[in-house]
């Protein structure tokens, strides 16, 4: 009893699924995706096996319509299921069983499918379609969240709201099914699951930029590292860990060394545990032993 979207991003080839429901930990049931293969939402009287089995079928070369058709044929309770699938070629298929609780329905479009059941009205999936099409300038995770927001604004789940989840995977095929995950986020229980999911997407983006900053720093690319950490700070202002690495990066640039020392001093004054962390980073060789931060320990 939920609403969801599965989609393939035409620009990047990324595949994703997002969901919201008045159900605890909805992401543990509904959202399934494998890099370079496809994405699946299995809901209503959900049969979880549609997720892994559907991905296995698509990985073996079946299209989304073929995979879903095969699973429905072998399911004696298919009239209670609601499923959306998209494959790596952008082919989509959806099913809303005749016994799904009203209001229930789905709409498929160009490389996406929106599906919903036990809704407050019958406009939900149509509003999701409009929002997804409108968000073509957004990256896939943000676009999926915007689609969920439109569903909630149109009335959403008849029972209210509780949990939400998002899973986006790469267009590339990896040797192991758990690899290639671009973003995987869950809000298990919340009075505002979609705003919280949206916040988590932003924080995930901040840490992505921080990771890039780390990589640049390790390669001696100080200016690139500073720009990456600045973007991370802008997305997650007040995040102590990101702020710490901004300070470390500044210390690696002669013109910015004093500023870096002030940043680290400020962090140490608020949380002395960072001194222990810094000492270990120096001892293990993650920071050069002559790094100016050693003067503050």
Protein Blocks (a to p, Z undefined) as FASTA:
>chain_A
ZZddddddfknopacdddddddehkllmmpgcdehibccddehjadfklmmmmmmmmmno
pafklmmmmmmmmpmklmmpccddddfkopacddddfkbccdddddddehiacddehifb
fklmmmmmmmmmmmmmpcfklmmmmmmmmmmmnnpafkbpfbdcdddddfbdcfbfkgoi
abdcddfbdfblmlmmmmmmmmmmmmmmmmmmmmmmmnopaklmmmmmmmmmmmmghiak
lmmmmmmmmmmpmklmmmmmmmmmmmmmmmmmlmmmmmmmmmnopacfklmklmmZZ
